[in-house]
Every structure is written in structure tokens, then in C-alpha cells.
């Protein structure tokens, strides 16, 4: 009886997934690149499954020793069909979905290889390193990083200018020739990064001290801020004071300081400091984020468009910062693919806003009109925007959805950051870096101990890949189990 009930429940799901497959094949999603059709079908099917609560079904399947559909993100329809076959159901000829586990794994790895370069071993991952215009601008340093596992060099267009970027690219190419190791060039568009500027008693200042409960004014322009008698912040965002409302939470300096909009005064928008972590001061140039507030500003800025002239000529990959909607992708594509589209750098969608998380399926499906693209989990601004307590949950969901879309993922921001800065790693960041091996690429920021970070990452990745691929655990032999002796004779 239980088997018949399970077949009936699974049969309903299978019919729904088959209908989705037929709909996409019949043009429900127009303009898909031919190489992306199976991926689009699987993504929509997976999202359909995840709209349901199937925990009870999973428990029953697990209890019968069958796949519970966990770890089937990349081939969800085929997995449902395989379970039904094991339960005695039969399908007509050519009914089985060709997107099976083996095809999906190979397709994802092929996409990752095109974007990030081929892996040197099965237990390695390409590592992206952010180049520092101060410490890394010499051939010896770049060559050393290549030998230790760097396969993508990251240039942040938010800093320096095209002359410095050109020197970085030239040094990478020279180091490639010297080592015989190929390295991709990844360039991050700056995007509309909101940064603080500080004024105290009418004068520009680099920093000032703050206290819990202190009230500070927020202005749009320097001229307005210089007319304020006390402390003032301005961030040069047109119309910002009309977008934020009373009760809006403001995070400053990567979330180290929190404030709340407490109202309007005769002299401007008033914010009150509600939390301070660490040093009680604000600094000019640090980021400022407005939570639960939609600010209608283009993700592609004027400076980004200017930078694209250089990026299109020199980069293999381009990171699109602060993406929110499909319209943002359309805007970039107008500039990125103008002219010779075949030589344009591959797109990396940076997920770092609440809107990009919510709209991730639509962003992926739109990007599937092009043969190659990837996703970066940009955990810096994303953690500030969605809340640190949700970061672990959200990055898991992004990994699942991107695996369903057979889309390579870059795990970024603060990977082994303390080790990079001090030479000594914290326990928690070692665990985080171990988990990063579920992605197809790991990004490391600049620091004084980058070679040590690369050595540590290579070791962690190899250890991680011995035991699981993505979140599917492999039943390798465990040292703890081998050391446990159990005799069935009772002696």
C-alpha cells in the first residue's frame, strides 16, 4: 500500500515536471542559448519542487532506502523518474529526462572550466586573487601567486585607473610567460557604491568619534553638509533624503556601526547611532548601506561605462556589481556586447543585494541567452544588506539554485581574511574556507600573507573534496572509523 501511495505522489510530481519540460521546449522561455536549454528546464523544475513542502515524502523514501531527492539539484526530474523505476513504475520509450547526474556534473564542470580555466587536479579549485596596486605590482609577486594556485587575477575598477590596470594586466601576462601557467583576468565594475563623507563644524574631516545614542545629520552634498554646525554625513546620492524614511536602518563601515533614521529637523535628516562594534568612530570613504530601502539608481554607472572600454579589450571576465533586476542585465548587455560580441568578456553576476537574491532565478534565466556566465556570492555588502544572521542560509540557497542552473559560482569576501592580514587564521574562518569548496572558484582579497592563504586553501580544498562533491557526501574511508575495532565474537 505504501509503495502504491508513493508512486502516486511521485507520479503527480513527475507529470508536473514533464509539463514544465515540454513548455520550455515549445518556446516558453525564448532566446535561450542552445547549450543552456536543459539547464533552464532543470532550474525551473527544481524551483517548482522547492515551492512544495515534501519533507514527509522525503522521510518515507529515506526510510525505504531510496533517494530522498536531497542533493539532486542538478538533475531533479531524472532523479524522480529513477526513484519511480525502483518502485516498479515503467516509462514509455524515451521518457527519461536526459539531464541525469553524470551529464549535469560534466556540464557544470565544463562551464566552470571555460570560465575559470581547467583544474590541475580533480581535488583542486581555481583561486581568484585580488591584485593590490601597492604590494603586487611586480612580476616576482605575480609569478609566486601563480605557482601557488592563483588562476584568476582580480582587478577592482573601484580603485586606481586604466594606466594602473594596464600595468597589472601586463605583469600577469609576463608572469604567465615566465611560469607557463595560464591566468584569467577578472575585472570588477565599481557600481553605485555608497560611501560616507564626513564634515564636522563645517569642515571636511577624515574621521570623527561617535557615541551610542548620538544624533547626526545626513545630507546629499558637500555644500549642504558644510552649513551644518555639528557632525554631518553626506554621500552624494541624488534624492537620498527623500528615499529614506523614519525607521530606516543604516549600516556603516561593513556593518560595524548601525544607525536609525529618527526624523526630519529644520536642518536635515536626522540619524541616531544605535550600535557600535569596535572602534567608536566613523571614517570618510567607508561604505554606507540603507536597509529595506529601494534607491532608484542605475547599477551601471557613468564610470562603469567608461571603464568598459578597457574591460572589453583586456578582461576575460567582468563582474557586474549591485545587480538587482533583469533590466540591469539588459543595460549592461547593451554596452558589453556592442560590436564584436564573441570577444566580449564573460559575465559574472554579483549577488550582493536583497533584490538580486529574490530575483536570482530570473537573472539566471535571462543570462542563459548567452553561452557562458557565472555568479559571485559577494558576501560583503550582501551580509550587511540581509543581516549577518541570514548569511549562512542565503549562501546555501544561492549554491543550490546555481547548481540547478549548472552555473559556476565564485565564493567571495573575507575568505581567510585574518590569516591574510596577520598570518594566523581563526578557527571559524578555517571552517568557512572548507565550506567554500562547494563553489567552483574561491576569491581571496589582498593582504600581506596571500601566499600562505593560497597554500592553506589548497590543503583545505583537497581535504574537502575527499569527502564530498558540492553537498553530496562521499563515503570515503574515515580515519576515526578505521581506528575503531569491533569484534562480532564478543571477545
RACOR-V251616 format. One record per pair of residues at least 24 apart in sequence whose ideal C-beta (glycine too) atoms are under 7 Angstrom apart, sorted by the first residue. I is the first residue (numbers start at 0). J is the second residue. If there is no record, write none. Layout:
BEGIN
I/J, I/J
END
This chain:
BEGIN
2/86, 5/59, 5/86, 6/83, 6/86, 6/88, 8/56, 9/79, 9/82, 9/83, 10/83, 12/79, 13/79, 13/80, 13/83, 15/47, 16/44, 16/47, 16/76, 16/79, 19/43, 19/44, 19/47, 20/76, 20/96, 28/364, 30/368, 31/367, 31/368, 32/367, 32/368, 32/369, 32/370, 34/370, 35/367, 37/98, 38/367, 38/404, 38/405, 39/364, 39/367, 40/98, 41/73, 41/74, 41/75, 41/76, 41/98, 41/403, 42/360, 42/363, 42/364, 42/403, 42/404, 44/75, 44/76, 45/72, 45/75, 45/403, 46/360, 48/75, 70/470, 70/471, 72/399, 72/402, 72/403, 73/100, 73/103, 73/104, 73/107, 73/402, 73/403, 73/405, 74/98, 74/99, 74/100, 74/103, 103/405, 106/405, 107/405, 107/407, 110/371, 110/405, 110/406, 110/407, 111/407, 111/439, 113/371, 114/316, 114/345, 114/371, 114/373, 114/407, 115/150, 115/151, 115/183, 115/407, 115/439, 115/440, 116/150, 116/181, 116/183, 122/460, 122/461, 122/464, 122/465, 123/457, 123/460, 124/436, 124/439, 124/440, 124/441, 124/460, 125/150, 125/151, 125/440, 126/150, 126/441, 126/443, 126/453, 126/456, 127/151, 127/153, 127/185, 127/409, 127/440, 127/441, 127/442, 127/443, 128/152, 128/153, 128/443, 128/449, 129/153, 129/155, 129/443, 129/444, 129/445, 130/154, 130/167, 131/445, 132/158, 132/159, 132/163, 134/445, 136/166, 136/167, 136/170, 138/170, 138/173, 138/174, 138/177, 141/170, 141/171, 141/174, 142/174, 142/177, 142/178, 143/450, 144/449, 144/450, 144/453, 145/174, 145/178, 145/180, 145/182, 146/178, 147/450, 147/453, 147/454, 148/453, 148/456, 148/457, 149/182, 149/453, 150/182, 150/183, 151/182, 151/183, 151/185, 151/440, 152/182, 152/184, 152/185, 153/185, 153/187, 153/442, 154/184, 154/186, 155/187, 156/186, 156/187, 156/188, 156/189, 156/306, 157/189, 157/192, 161/309, 164/309, 168/313, 183/315, 183/316, 184/313, 184/314, 184/315, 185/314, 185/315, 185/316, 185/318, 186/310, 186/314, 186/317, 186/318, 187/318, 187/320, 188/303, 188/306, 188/317, 188/318, 188/319, 188/320, 189/300, 189/302, 189/303, 189/320, 190/298, 190/300, 190/303, 190/320, 190/321, 191/296, 191/297, 191/298, 191/300, 191/321, 192/286, 193/234, 193/236, 193/286, 193/287, 193/288, 194/234, 194/284, 194/285, 194/286, 194/287, 195/232, 195/234, 195/251, 195/281, 195/283, 195/285, 195/287, 196/221, 196/233, 196/234, 196/283, 197/232, 197/281, 197/283, 198/224, 198/225, 198/227, 198/231, 198/233, 199/230, 200/228, 200/229, 201/225, 201/226, 205/282, 205/283, 206/280, 206/281, 206/282, 206/283, 207/280, 207/281, 208/279, 208/280, 209/256, 209/272, 209/275, 209/279, 209/280, 209/281, 210/272, 210/279, 211/272, 211/275, 212/271, 212/272, 213/272, 214/269, 214/271, 215/270, 216/266, 216/267, 216/268, 216/269, 217/267, 217/268, 217/270, 218/267, 227/266, 227/267, 234/287, 236/294, 236/296, 239/294, 240/268, 242/292, 242/294, 243/268, 243/289, 243/292, 247/289, 247/290, 247/291, 247/292, 248/290, 248/291, 249/287, 249/289, 250/288, 250/290, 250/383, 251/281, 251/285, 251/287, 252/281, 252/282, 252/285, 252/286, 253/286, 253/379, 253/383, 254/382, 254/383, 254/387, 256/281, 288/380, 288/383, 288/384, 290/384, 297/330, 298/322, 298/323, 298/327, 299/327, 299/330, 299/331, 304/334, 307/334, 307/335, 310/344, 311/335, 311/343, 311/344, 314/344, 315/344, 315/345, 316/344, 316/345, 316/347, 317/344, 317/346, 317/347, 318/347, 318/349, 318/375, 319/346, 319/347, 319/348, 319/349, 320/349, 321/351, 321/352, 322/348, 322/349, 322/355, 322/362, 323/352, 323/354, 323/355, 323/358, 324/354, 324/358, 325/361, 325/362, 325/365, 328/362, 328/365, 328/366, 345/371, 345/372, 346/372, 347/373, 347/374, 347/375, 347/409, 348/372, 348/374, 349/375, 349/377, 350/374, 350/375, 350/376, 350/377, 350/381, 350/397, 351/377, 351/379, 351/380, 351/381, 352/384, 353/384, 353/385, 356/385, 356/393, 359/397, 359/400, 360/400, 363/404, 363/406, 372/406, 373/406, 373/407, 373/408, 373/409, 374/401, 374/406, 374/408, 375/409, 375/411, 376/408, 376/410, 376/411, 377/411, 377/412, 378/411, 378/412, 378/413, 379/412, 398/437, 398/438, 402/469, 407/439, 407/440, 408/438, 408/439, 409/438, 409/440, 409/442, 410/435, 410/438, 410/441, 410/442, 411/442, 414/441, 414/442, 414/443, 415/443, 415/452, 415/455, 415/456, 416/444, 418/448, 418/451, 418/452, 418/455, 419/443, 419/444, 419/446, 419/448, 419/449, 419/452, 420/446, 420/447, 422/448, 422/451, 424/455, 432/456, 432/459, 433/459, 433/463, 436/460, 436/463, 436/464, 437/469, 437/470
END
